[in-house]
């Protein structure tokens, strides 16, 4: 039977995994590093990739490098952590304001209107 760890325990595991390995070049390798540290605390702990990504992005001590690709959908909430997005505006040649991108208020993700993340890499900030 598996157990779900608390946020504090996951943050400790993220910190220890990054101290041990330095950086992670993908989300799956980050999850495995976190899982390895969680198993030292309790053998039954597990974590999903989505929860690992969200808590790592919101931790404050991890720098994310995100490769993005073009998509047809506009984003409603942050694709990295699920937080609120603030619009980035600019003036066009006619003097009207247009939305050119979004910035997350929680994890500082920044992207254009029709972009979504495809690959993550994680480093100490």
ABEGO torsion letter per residue (X at the ends): XBBBBBAAAAAAAAAAAAAAAGBBABAAAAAAAAAAAAAAABAABBBBAAAAAAAAAAAGABBBBBBBBBBABBBABBAAAGBBBBBBBBBBAAGBBBBABBBBAAAGBBBBABBBBABBBBBBX
